Every structure is written in C-alpha cells, then in structure tokens.
C-alpha cells in the first residue's frame, strides 16, 4: 500500500532584501514544511535558497538566513 502525499498549506509573500524583491514560498508535504526564495522580477526567477523544517517558521527562517547571507556578499 502506498501513501500519496499532497502539498498543502501553501503560502507566498514578497519581501525586500538588500534592495531586491524576494519571493518566499512554502508548503507542507506530510509532516515537513518546504520553503524556497527566488528573485521576484520578470525574467529573473533565479532560486536563491531552499530549505525544509518541522514548521513553516523554521523552513522560512532558514531560507531567509541564506538569502541574507548570499545577498549580503553582493552589497
């Protein structure tokens, strides 16, 4: 018997980080939350970071820390 997991509890927001619009999106799959960050500009959908955690806050927190680390190097 296989279990089909369905992504649930989707969320998306855009934040400014180091002058760049960053789209943070997350969802839950089973008991794990997944988050990713991308540059939110037409033609520039570059993924900057992705992470997972036991809660949305944990996953998004890891992603934001990586975004700030990466974009901080460019400043």
PyMOL Python script that loads the backbone (N, CA, C, O; Angstrom):
from pymol import cmd

cmd.read_pdbstr("""\
ATOM      1  N   UNK A   1       0.843  -1.183   0.000  1.00  0.00           N
ATOM      2  CA  UNK A   1       0.000   0.000   0.000  1.00  0.00           C
ATOM      3  C   UNK A   1       0.887   1.245   0.000  1.00  0.00           C
ATOM      4  O   UNK A   1       1.759   1.382   0.858  1.00  0.00           O
ATOM      5  N   UNK A   2       0.676   2.134  -0.935  1.00  0.00           N
ATOM      6  CA  UNK A   2       1.457   3.364  -0.987  1.00  0.00           C
ATOM      7  C   UNK A   2       0.624   4.533  -0.485  1.00  0.00           C
ATOM      8  O   UNK A   2      -0.602   4.546  -0.597  1.00  0.00           O
ATOM      9  N   UNK A   3       1.314   5.496   0.063  1.00  0.00           N
ATOM     10  CA  UNK A   3       0.658   6.695   0.562  1.00  0.00           C
ATOM     11  C   UNK A   3       0.949   7.832  -0.403  1.00  0.00           C
ATOM     12  O   UNK A   3       2.109   8.121  -0.696  1.00  0.00           O
ATOM     13  N   UNK A   4      -0.088   8.469  -0.891  1.00  0.00           N
ATOM     14  CA  UNK A   4       0.078   9.623  -1.770  1.00  0.00           C
ATOM     15  C   UNK A   4       0.098  10.881  -0.927  1.00  0.00           C
ATOM     16  O   UNK A   4      -0.872  11.182  -0.232  1.00  0.00           O
ATOM     17  N   UNK A   5       1.190  11.614  -0.983  1.00  0.00           N
ATOM     18  CA  UNK A   5       1.295  12.871  -0.261  1.00  0.00           C
ATOM     19  C   UNK A   5       0.874  14.007  -1.179  1.00  0.00           C
ATOM     20  O   UNK A   5       1.206  14.025  -2.364  1.00  0.00           O
ATOM     21  N   UNK A   6       0.150  14.941  -0.619  1.00  0.00           N
ATOM     22  CA  UNK A   6      -0.329  16.094  -1.368  1.00  0.00           C
ATOM     23  C   UNK A   6       0.204  17.352  -0.688  1.00  0.00           C
ATOM     24  O   UNK A   6       0.082  17.501   0.527  1.00  0.00           O
ATOM     25  N   UNK A   7       0.789  18.250  -1.465  1.00  0.00           N
ATOM     26  CA  UNK A   7       1.275  19.512  -0.909  1.00  0.00           C
ATOM     27  C   UNK A   7       0.087  20.332  -0.421  1.00  0.00           C
ATOM     28  O   UNK A   7      -0.891  20.520  -1.144  1.00  0.00           O
ATOM     29  N   UNK A   8       0.185  20.815   0.809  1.00  0.00           N
ATOM     30  CA  UNK A   8      -0.897  21.584   1.422  1.00  0.00           C
ATOM     31  C   UNK A   8      -0.323  22.820   2.106  1.00  0.00           C
ATOM     32  O   UNK A   8       0.892  23.003   2.181  1.00  0.00           O
ATOM     33  N   UNK A   9      -1.208  23.646   2.592  1.00  0.00           N
ATOM     34  CA  UNK A   9      -0.846  24.804   3.413  1.00  0.00           C
ATOM     35  C   UNK A   9       0.154  25.711   2.692  1.00  0.00           C
ATOM     36  O   UNK A   9       1.182  26.086   3.257  1.00  0.00           O
ATOM     37  N   UNK A  10      -0.157  26.059   1.439  1.00  0.00           N
ATOM     38  CA  UNK A  10       0.713  26.904   0.615  1.00  0.00           C
ATOM     39  C   UNK A  10       0.694  28.348   1.117  1.00  0.00           C
ATOM     40  O   UNK A  10      -0.331  28.837   1.592  1.00  0.00           O
ATOM     41  N   UNK A  11       1.834  29.018   1.004  1.00  0.00           N
ATOM     42  CA  UNK A  11       1.921  30.441   1.337  1.00  0.00           C
ATOM     43  C   UNK A  11       2.962  31.077   0.419  1.00  0.00           C
ATOM     44  O   UNK A  11       3.921  30.425   0.004  1.00  0.00           O
ATOM     45  N   UNK A  12       2.760  32.363   0.106  1.00  0.00           N
ATOM     46  CA  UNK A  12       3.719  33.107  -0.723  1.00  0.00           C
ATOM     47  C   UNK A  12       3.661  34.570  -0.331  1.00  0.00           C
ATOM     48  O   UNK A  12       2.586  35.131  -0.117  1.00  0.00           O
ATOM     49  N   UNK A  13       4.828  35.177  -0.242  1.00  0.00           N
ATOM     50  CA  UNK A  13       4.906  36.612   0.034  1.00  0.00           C
ATOM     51  C   UNK A  13       6.166  37.153  -0.632  1.00  0.00           C
ATOM     52  O   UNK A  13       7.076  36.397  -0.972  1.00  0.00           O
ATOM     53  N   UNK A  14       6.208  38.461  -0.811  1.00  0.00           N
ATOM     54  CA  UNK A  14       7.381  39.112  -1.391  1.00  0.00           C
ATOM     55  C   UNK A  14       7.932  40.086  -0.361  1.00  0.00           C
ATOM     56  O   UNK A  14       7.194  40.892   0.207  1.00  0.00           O
ATOM     57  N   UNK A  15       9.233  40.004  -0.128  1.00  0.00           N
ATOM     58  CA  UNK A  15       9.916  40.900   0.804  1.00  0.00           C
ATOM     59  C   UNK A  15      11.082  41.564   0.087  1.00  0.00           C
ATOM     60  O   UNK A  15      11.638  41.005  -0.859  1.00  0.00           O
ATOM     61  N   UNK A  16      11.447  42.743   0.535  1.00  0.00           N
ATOM     62  CA  UNK A  16      12.629  43.428   0.011  1.00  0.00           C
ATOM     63  C   UNK A  16      13.830  43.037   0.864  1.00  0.00           C
ATOM     64  O   UNK A  16      13.813  43.202   2.084  1.00  0.00           O
ATOM     65  N   UNK A  17      14.863  42.523   0.225  1.00  0.00           N
ATOM     66  CA  UNK A  17      16.098  42.166   0.918  1.00  0.00           C
ATOM     67  C   UNK A  17      17.253  42.770   0.128  1.00  0.00           C
ATOM     68  O   UNK A  17      17.448  42.447  -1.044  1.00  0.00           O
ATOM     69  N   UNK A  18      18.007  43.634   0.764  1.00  0.00           N
ATOM     70  CA  UNK A  18      19.138  44.308   0.113  1.00  0.00           C
ATOM     71  C   UNK A  18      18.708  44.970  -1.194  1.00  0.00           C
ATOM     72  O   UNK A  18      19.447  44.950  -2.178  1.00  0.00           O
ATOM     73  N   UNK A  19      17.509  45.558  -1.202  1.00  0.00           N
ATOM     74  CA  UNK A  19      17.011  46.256  -2.379  1.00  0.00           C
ATOM     75  C   UNK A  19      16.447  45.371  -3.473  1.00  0.00           C
ATOM     76  O   UNK A  19      16.121  45.861  -4.554  1.00  0.00           O
ATOM     77  N   UNK A  20      16.324  44.083  -3.214  1.00  0.00           N
ATOM     78  CA  UNK A  20      15.804  43.139  -4.207  1.00  0.00           C
ATOM     79  C   UNK A  20      14.469  42.562  -3.758  1.00  0.00           C
ATOM     80  O   UNK A  20      14.317  42.203  -2.590  1.00  0.00           O
ATOM     81  N   UNK A  21      13.495  42.465  -4.669  1.00  0.00           N
ATOM     82  CA  UNK A  21      12.236  41.802  -4.311  1.00  0.00           C
ATOM     83  C   UNK A  21      12.457  40.287  -4.290  1.00  0.00           C
ATOM     84  O   UNK A  21      12.836  39.691  -5.299  1.00  0.00           O
ATOM     85  N   UNK A  22      12.219  39.684  -3.146  1.00  0.00           N
ATOM     86  CA  UNK A  22      12.444  38.252  -2.973  1.00  0.00           C
ATOM     87  C   UNK A  22      11.115  37.574  -2.664  1.00  0.00           C
ATOM     88  O   UNK A  22      10.447  37.918  -1.690  1.00  0.00           O
ATOM     89  N   UNK A  23      10.737  36.611  -3.499  1.00  0.00           N
ATOM     90  CA  UNK A  23       9.508  35.839  -3.282  1.00  0.00           C
ATOM     91  C   UNK A  23       9.849  34.638  -2.401  1.00  0.00           C
ATOM     92  O   UNK A  23      10.713  33.829  -2.737  1.00  0.00           O
ATOM     93  N   UNK A  24       9.159  34.541  -1.276  1.00  0.00           N
ATOM     94  CA  UNK A  24       9.318  33.416  -0.357  1.00  0.00           C
ATOM     95  C   UNK A  24       8.051  32.580  -0.473  1.00  0.00           C
ATOM     96  O   UNK A  24       6.954  33.079  -0.224  1.00  0.00           O
ATOM     97  N   UNK A  25       8.191  31.331  -0.843  1.00  0.00           N
ATOM     98  CA  UNK A  25       7.024  30.456  -0.920  1.00  0.00           C
ATOM     99  C   UNK A  25       7.293  29.202  -0.105  1.00  0.00           C
ATOM    100  O   UNK A  25       8.429  28.740   0.007  1.00  0.00           O
ATOM    101  N   UNK A  26       6.209  28.658   0.464  1.00  0.00           N
ATOM    102  CA  UNK A  26       6.354  27.461   1.285  1.00  0.00           C
ATOM    103  C   UNK A  26       5.090  26.616   1.197  1.00  0.00           C
ATOM    104  O   UNK A  26       4.018  27.089   0.820  1.00  0.00           O
ATOM    105  N   UNK A  27       5.259  25.352   1.558  1.00  0.00           N
ATOM    106  CA  UNK A  27       4.133  24.424   1.603  1.00  0.00           C
ATOM    107  C   UNK A  27       4.499  23.263   2.525  1.00  0.00           C
ATOM    108  O   UNK A  27       5.664  23.066   2.870  1.00  0.00           O
ATOM    109  N   UNK A  28       3.498  22.513   2.909  1.00  0.00           N
ATOM    110  CA  UNK A  28       3.703  21.342   3.753  1.00  0.00           C
ATOM    111  C   UNK A  28       3.453  20.098   2.926  1.00  0.00           C
ATOM    112  O   UNK A  28       2.485  20.023   2.169  1.00  0.00           O
ATOM    113  N   UNK A  29       4.330  19.130   3.078  1.00  0.00           N
ATOM    114  CA  UNK A  29       4.181  17.830   2.431  1.00  0.00           C
ATOM    115  C   UNK A  29       4.365  16.792   3.533  1.00  0.00           C
ATOM    116  O   UNK A  29       5.471  16.603   4.041  1.00  0.00           O
ATOM    117  N   UNK A  30       3.279  16.126   3.895  1.00  0.00           N
ATOM    118  CA  UNK A  30       3.333  15.226   5.047  1.00  0.00           C
ATOM    119  C   UNK A  30       3.536  16.045   6.310  1.00  0.00           C
ATOM    120  O   UNK A  30       2.757  16.956   6.591  1.00  0.00           O
ATOM    121  N   UNK A  31       4.574  15.730   7.074  1.00  0.00           N
ATOM    122  CA  UNK A  31       4.863  16.457   8.313  1.00  0.00           C
ATOM    123  C   UNK A  31       6.003  17.455   8.160  1.00  0.00           C
ATOM    124  O   UNK A  31       6.477  18.010   9.151  1.00  0.00           O
ATOM    125  N   UNK A  32       6.442  17.685   6.939  1.00  0.00           N
ATOM    126  CA  UNK A  32       7.592  18.549   6.696  1.00  0.00           C
ATOM    127  C   UNK A  32       7.184  19.767   5.875  1.00  0.00           C
ATOM    128  O   UNK A  32       6.426  19.660   4.912  1.00  0.00           O
ATOM    129  N   UNK A  33       7.703  20.930   6.277  1.00  0.00           N
ATOM    130  CA  UNK A  33       7.494  22.161   5.511  1.00  0.00           C
ATOM    131  C   UNK A  33       8.709  22.396   4.615  1.00  0.00           C
ATOM    132  O   UNK A  33       9.848  22.155   5.015  1.00  0.00           O
ATOM    133  N   UNK A  34       8.447  22.865   3.410  1.00  0.00           N
ATOM    134  CA  UNK A  34       9.481  23.187   2.434  1.00  0.00           C
ATOM    135  C   UNK A  34       9.323  24.653   2.053  1.00  0.00           C
ATOM    136  O   UNK A  34       8.205  25.134   1.868  1.00  0.00           O
ATOM    137  N   UNK A  35      10.436  25.358   1.937  1.00  0.00           N
ATOM    138  CA  UNK A  35      10.401  26.771   1.565  1.00  0.00           C
ATOM    139  C   UNK A  35      11.472  27.037   0.522  1.00  0.00           C
ATOM    140  O   UNK A  35      12.492  26.350   0.462  1.00  0.00           O
ATOM    141  N   UNK A  36      11.218  28.056  -0.304  1.00  0.00           N
ATOM    142  CA  UNK A  36      12.217  28.482  -1.285  1.00  0.00           C
ATOM    143  C   UNK A  36      12.138  29.989  -1.436  1.00  0.00           C
ATOM    144  O   UNK A  36      11.115  30.608  -1.144  1.00  0.00           O
ATOM    145  N   UNK A  37      13.236  30.568  -1.898  1.00  0.00           N
ATOM    146  CA  UNK A  37      13.310  32.002  -2.147  1.00  0.00           C
ATOM    147  C   UNK A  37      13.814  32.211  -3.562  1.00  0.00           C
ATOM    148  O   UNK A  37      14.785  31.585  -3.988  1.00  0.00           O
ATOM    149  N   UNK A  38      13.142  33.102  -4.289  1.00  0.00           N
ATOM    150  CA  UNK A  38      13.521  33.427  -5.666  1.00  0.00           C
ATOM    151  C   UNK A  38      13.495  34.937  -5.849  1.00  0.00           C
ATOM    152  O   UNK A  38      12.745  35.639  -5.171  1.00  0.00           O
ATOM    153  N   UNK A  39      14.313  35.430  -6.765  1.00  0.00           N
ATOM    154  CA  UNK A  39      14.241  36.841  -7.123  1.00  0.00           C
ATOM    155  C   UNK A  39      12.928  37.048  -7.856  1.00  0.00           C
ATOM    156  O   UNK A  39      12.629  36.324  -8.806  1.00  0.00           O
ATOM    157  N   UNK A  40      12.143  38.023  -7.429  1.00  0.00           N
ATOM    158  CA  UNK A  40      10.802  38.241  -7.975  1.00  0.00           C
ATOM    159  C   UNK A  40      10.806  39.394  -8.977  1.00  0.00           C
ATOM    160  O   UNK A  40      10.235  40.454  -8.721  1.00  0.00           O
ATOM    161  N   UNK A  41      11.453  39.175 -10.115  1.00  0.00           N
ATOM    162  CA  UNK A  41      11.472  40.141 -11.197  1.00  0.00           C
ATOM    163  C   UNK A  41      11.264  39.396 -12.501  1.00  0.00           C
ATOM    164  O   UNK A  41      11.747  38.274 -12.651  1.00  0.00           O
ATOM    165  N   UNK A  42      10.551  39.999 -13.454  1.00  0.00           N
ATOM    166  CA  UNK A  42      10.329  39.338 -14.739  1.00  0.00           C
ATOM    167  C   UNK A  42      11.658  38.924 -15.381  1.00  0.00           C
ATOM    168  O   UNK A  42      12.587  39.724 -15.492  1.00  0.00           O
ATOM    169  N   UNK A  43      11.722  37.680 -15.791  1.00  0.00           N
ATOM    170  CA  UNK A  43      12.910  37.162 -16.444  1.00  0.00           C
ATOM    171  C   UNK A  43      14.059  36.804 -15.516  1.00  0.00           C
ATOM    172  O   UNK A  43      15.120  36.386 -15.978  1.00  0.00           O
ATOM    173  N   UNK A  44      13.862  36.961 -14.216  1.00  0.00           N
ATOM    174  CA  UNK A  44      14.959  36.707 -13.267  1.00  0.00           C
ATOM    175  C   UNK A  44      14.542  35.749 -12.163  1.00  0.00           C
ATOM    176  O   UNK A  44      14.953  35.924 -11.016  1.00  0.00           O
ATOM    177  N   UNK A  45      13.760  34.770 -12.468  1.00  0.00           N
ATOM    178  CA  UNK A  45      13.264  33.837 -11.450  1.00  0.00           C
ATOM    179  C   UNK A  45      14.366  32.906 -10.951  1.00  0.00           C
ATOM    180  O   UNK A  45      14.215  31.685 -10.980  1.00  0.00           O
ATOM    181  N   UNK A  46      15.457  33.479 -10.502  1.00  0.00           N
ATOM    182  CA  UNK A  46      16.577  32.690 -10.008  1.00  0.00           C
ATOM    183  C   UNK A  46      16.314  32.256  -8.569  1.00  0.00           C
ATOM    184  O   UNK A  46      16.034  33.084  -7.702  1.00  0.00           O
ATOM    185  N   UNK A  47      16.407  30.963  -8.326  1.00  0.00           N
ATOM    186  CA  UNK A  47      16.245  30.459  -6.960  1.00  0.00           C
ATOM    187  C   UNK A  47      17.515  30.777  -6.186  1.00  0.00           C
ATOM    188  O   UNK A  47      18.624  30.492  -6.638  1.00  0.00           O
ATOM    189  N   UNK A  48      17.335  31.367  -5.023  1.00  0.00           N
ATOM    190  CA  UNK A  48      18.463  31.748  -4.185  1.00  0.00           C
ATOM    191  C   UNK A  48      18.705  30.708  -3.098  1.00  0.00           C
ATOM    192  O   UNK A  48      19.847  30.377  -2.779  1.00  0.00           O
ATOM    193  N   UNK A  49      17.615  30.199  -2.535  1.00  0.00           N
ATOM    194  CA  UNK A  49      17.759  29.263  -1.415  1.00  0.00           C
ATOM    195  C   UNK A  49      16.539  28.368  -1.322  1.00  0.00           C
ATOM    196  O   UNK A  49      15.458  28.700  -1.808  1.00  0.00           O
ATOM    197  N   UNK A  50      16.740  27.223  -0.684  1.00  0.00           N
ATOM    198  CA  UNK A  50      15.624  26.340  -0.354  1.00  0.00           C
ATOM    199  C   UNK A  50      15.972  25.626   0.939  1.00  0.00           C
ATOM    200  O   UNK A  50      17.145  25.409   1.245  1.00  0.00           O
ATOM    201  N   UNK A  51      14.941  25.260   1.700  1.00  0.00           N
ATOM    202  CA  UNK A  51      15.162  24.600   2.988  1.00  0.00           C
ATOM    203  C   UNK A  51      13.915  23.840   3.379  1.00  0.00           C
ATOM    204  O   UNK A  51      12.854  23.989   2.774  1.00  0.00           O
ATOM    205  N   UNK A  52      14.065  23.028   4.398  1.00  0.00           N
ATOM    206  CA  UNK A  52      12.924  22.316   4.964  1.00  0.00           C
ATOM    207  C   UNK A  52      13.005  22.395   6.477  1.00  0.00           C
ATOM    208  O   UNK A  52      14.067  22.646   7.046  1.00  0.00           O
ATOM    209  N   UNK A  53      11.859  22.175   7.122  1.00  0.00           N
ATOM    210  CA  UNK A  53      11.821  22.211   8.575  1.00  0.00           C
ATOM    211  C   UNK A  53      10.556  21.578   9.101  1.00  0.00           C
ATOM    212  O   UNK A  53       9.668  21.200   8.336  1.00  0.00           O
ATOM    213  N   UNK A  54      10.481  21.465  10.410  1.00  0.00           N
ATOM    214  CA  UNK A  54       9.308  20.871  11.051  1.00  0.00           C
ATOM    215  C   UNK A  54       8.132  21.833  11.104  1.00  0.00           C
ATOM    216  O   UNK A  54       6.994  21.416  11.318  1.00  0.00           O
ATOM    217  N   UNK A  55       8.405  23.134  10.907  1.00  0.00           N
ATOM    218  CA  UNK A  55       7.341  24.140  10.884  1.00  0.00           C
ATOM    219  C   UNK A  55       7.619  25.109   9.741  1.00  0.00           C
ATOM    220  O   UNK A  55       8.733  25.167   9.222  1.00  0.00           O
ATOM    221  N   UNK A  56       6.593  25.872   9.352  1.00  0.00           N
ATOM    222  CA  UNK A  56       6.782  26.888   8.314  1.00  0.00           C
ATOM    223  C   UNK A  56       7.819  27.904   8.781  1.00  0.00           C
ATOM    224  O   UNK A  56       8.697  28.300   8.014  1.00  0.00           O
ATOM    225  N   UNK A  57       7.715  28.322  10.033  1.00  0.00           N
ATOM    226  CA  UNK A  57       8.642  29.323  10.558  1.00  0.00           C
ATOM    227  C   UNK A  57      10.087  28.837  10.476  1.00  0.00           C
ATOM    228  O   UNK A  57      10.979  29.608  10.122  1.00  0.00           O
ATOM    229  N   UNK A  58      10.323  27.582  10.797  1.00  0.00           N
ATOM    230  CA  UNK A  58      11.679  27.035  10.732  1.00  0.00           C
ATOM    231  C   UNK A  58      12.193  27.011   9.291  1.00  0.00           C
ATOM    232  O   UNK A  58      13.308  27.463   9.027  1.00  0.00           O
ATOM    233  N   UNK A  59      11.402  26.495   8.367  1.00  0.00           N
ATOM    234  CA  UNK A  59      11.821  26.405   6.965  1.00  0.00           C
ATOM    235  C   UNK A  59      12.051  27.790   6.370  1.00  0.00           C
ATOM    236  O   UNK A  59      13.071  28.020   5.721  1.00  0.00           O
ATOM    237  N   UNK A  60      11.117  28.712   6.584  1.00  0.00           N
ATOM    238  CA  UNK A  60      11.266  30.057   6.035  1.00  0.00           C
ATOM    239  C   UNK A  60      12.408  30.805   6.713  1.00  0.00           C
ATOM    240  O   UNK A  60      13.088  31.606   6.072  1.00  0.00           O
ATOM    241  N   UNK A  61      12.623  30.554   7.989  1.00  0.00           N
ATOM    242  CA  UNK A  61      13.740  31.186   8.693  1.00  0.00           C
ATOM    243  C   UNK A  61      15.080  30.769   8.109  1.00  0.00           C
ATOM    244  O   UNK A  61      15.972  31.601   7.944  1.00  0.00           O
ATOM    245  N   UNK A  62      15.226  29.495   7.798  1.00  0.00           N
ATOM    246  CA  UNK A  62      16.459  29.002   7.175  1.00  0.00           C
ATOM    247  C   UNK A  62      16.660  29.640   5.804  1.00  0.00           C
ATOM    248  O   UNK A  62      17.772  30.028   5.448  1.00  0.00           O
ATOM    249  N   UNK A  63      15.576  29.745   5.041  1.00  0.00           N
ATOM    250  CA  UNK A  63      15.655  30.348   3.706  1.00  0.00           C
ATOM    251  C   UNK A  63      16.060  31.816   3.805  1.00  0.00           C
ATOM    252  O   UNK A  63      16.928  32.270   3.059  1.00  0.00           O
ATOM    253  N   UNK A  64      15.446  32.555   4.708  1.00  0.00           N
ATOM    254  CA  UNK A  64      15.765  33.978   4.837  1.00  0.00           C
ATOM    255  C   UNK A  64      17.205  34.187   5.298  1.00  0.00           C
ATOM    256  O   UNK A  64      17.863  35.127   4.851  1.00  0.00           O
ATOM    257  N   UNK A  65      17.700  33.334   6.177  1.00  0.00           N
ATOM    258  CA  UNK A  65      19.093  33.448   6.618  1.00  0.00           C
ATOM    259  C   UNK A  65      20.040  33.257   5.438  1.00  0.00           C
ATOM    260  O   UNK A  65      21.032  33.976   5.317  1.00  0.00           O
ATOM    261  N   UNK A  66      19.744  32.303   4.577  1.00  0.00           N
ATOM    262  CA  UNK A  66      20.582  32.057   3.403  1.00  0.00           C
ATOM    263  C   UNK A  66      20.478  33.210   2.403  1.00  0.00           C
ATOM    264  O   UNK A  66      21.484  33.611   1.818  1.00  0.00           O
ATOM    265  N   UNK A  67      19.274  33.743   2.201  1.00  0.00           N
ATOM    266  CA  UNK A  67      19.093  34.890   1.298  1.00  0.00           C
ATOM    267  C   UNK A  67      19.926  36.070   1.790  1.00  0.00           C
ATOM    268  O   UNK A  67      20.629  36.707   1.006  1.00  0.00           O
ATOM    269  N   UNK A  68      19.848  36.357   3.077  1.00  0.00           N
ATOM    270  CA  UNK A  68      20.608  37.487   3.624  1.00  0.00           C
ATOM    271  C   UNK A  68      22.111  37.243   3.511  1.00  0.00           C
ATOM    272  O   UNK A  68      22.874  38.178   3.266  1.00  0.00           O
ATOM    273  N   UNK A  69      22.539  35.999   3.689  1.00  0.00           N
ATOM    274  CA  UNK A  69      23.958  35.676   3.552  1.00  0.00           C
ATOM    275  C   UNK A  69      24.414  35.886   2.103  1.00  0.00           C
ATOM    276  O   UNK A  69      25.447  36.508   1.856  1.00  0.00           O
ATOM    277  N   UNK A  70      23.639  35.365   1.153  1.00  0.00           N
ATOM    278  CA  UNK A  70      24.004  35.465  -0.264  1.00  0.00           C
ATOM    279  C   UNK A  70      23.960  36.911  -0.751  1.00  0.00           C
ATOM    280  O   UNK A  70      24.908  37.379  -1.381  1.00  0.00           O
ATOM    281  N   UNK A  71      22.883  37.614  -0.468  1.00  0.00           N
ATOM    282  CA  UNK A  71      22.757  38.987  -0.956  1.00  0.00           C
ATOM    283  C   UNK A  71      23.671  39.940  -0.204  1.00  0.00           C
ATOM    284  O   UNK A  71      24.060  40.978  -0.738  1.00  0.00           O
ATOM    285  N   UNK A  72      24.012  39.601   1.014  1.00  0.00           N
ATOM    286  CA  UNK A  72      24.941  40.425   1.785  1.00  0.00           C
ATOM    287  C   UNK A  72      26.328  40.447   1.177  1.00  0.00           C
ATOM    288  O   UNK A  72      27.049  41.435   1.316  1.00  0.00           O
ATOM    289  N   UNK A  73      26.713  39.375   0.506  1.00  0.00           N
ATOM    290  CA  UNK A  73      28.023  39.305  -0.147  1.00  0.00           C
ATOM    291  C   UNK A  73      28.106  40.261  -1.323  1.00  0.00           C
ATOM    292  O   UNK A  73      29.188  40.727  -1.678  1.00  0.00           O
ATOM    293  N   UNK A  74      26.945  40.556  -1.936  1.00  0.00           N
ATOM    294  CA  UNK A  74      26.926  41.414  -3.124  1.00  0.00           C
ATOM    295  C   UNK A  74      26.898  42.888  -2.759  1.00  0.00           C
ATOM    296  O   UNK A  74      27.187  43.741  -3.598  1.00  0.00           O
ATOM    297  N   UNK A  75      26.557  43.193  -1.521  1.00  0.00           N
ATOM    298  CA  UNK A  75      26.416  44.597  -1.118  1.00  0.00           C
ATOM    299  C   UNK A  75      27.758  45.266  -0.931  1.00  0.00           C
ATOM    300  O   UNK A  75      27.817  46.449  -0.592  1.00  0.00           O
TER     301      UNK A  75
END
""", "prot")
cmd.dss("prot")
cmd.show_as("cartoon", "prot")
cmd.util.cbc("prot")
cmd.orient("prot")
